[in-house]
Amino acid sequence: MTEGPVVTGRRTVFFVSLVVLAPLVIVLVGFVRREGIWPAGALMVLDVCGNWWGNRHLLPWWQETHP
């Protein structure tokens, strides 16, 4: 089996920070609704950008190696 693209460095920090920040934003929105709206919106935008990057760069490799 061939090795896939390795996501290291800044991208790893980015994706791990999304995993850490998502529950914190959920708690913030749950307890302090008004102050949690902007962080929640920013986190959703970052998540969409990360998913776009992953689909654009990692999905072609996946489709080539898993027909």
C-alpha positions in Angstrom: 0.0 0.0 0.0 1.3 3.4 -0.8 1.9 6.1 1.7 -0.5 9.1 1.6 0.1 12.7 1.9 1.4 13.7 5.4 -0.2 16.6 7.1 2.4 18.1 9.4 3.5 21.3 11.0 1.1 24.3 10.8 -1.7 22.2 9.3 -1.6 19.7 12.2 -1.8 22.6 14.7 -4.7 24.1 12.8 -6.8 20.9 12.7 -6.0 20.1 16.4 -6.9 23.6 17.4 -10.3 23.1 15.7 -10.8 20.0 17.7 -10.0 21.7 20.9 -11.8 25.0 20.2 -15.1 23.4 19.1 -16.2 22.1 22.5 -15.1 25.4 24.2 -17.2 27.4 21.8 -20.2 25.1 22.4 -19.9 25.7 26.1 -19.5 29.4 25.6 -22.6 29.5 23.4 -24.5 27.3 25.9 -23.7 29.5 28.9 -23.2 33.0 27.6 -25.2 33.0 24.4 -24.6 36.6 23.2 -20.8 36.5 23.6 -20.5 33.1 22.0 -22.0 34.0 18.6 -18.8 35.6 17.1 -16.4 32.9 18.2 -18.9 30.3 16.9 -19.1 32.0 13.6 -15.3 32.4 13.3 -14.8 28.7 14.2 -17.3 27.6 11.5 -15.5 29.7 8.9 -12.2 28.2 9.9 -13.7 24.7 9.8 -15.1 25.3 6.3 -11.7 26.5 5.1 -10.0 23.5 6.6 -12.5 21.1 5.0 -12.0 22.9 1.7 -8.3 22.5 1.9 -8.5 18.8 2.8 -10.9 18.1 0.0 -8.8 19.9 -2.5 -5.5 18.5 -1.5 -6.1 15.1 0.1 -9.2 13.8 -1.7 -7.5 13.4 -5.2 -4.9 11.2 -3.6 -7.5 9.1 -1.8 -9.5 8.6 -5.1 -6.4 7.6 -7.0 -5.4 5.0 -4.4 -8.9 3.6 -3.5 -10.8 3.1 -6.8 
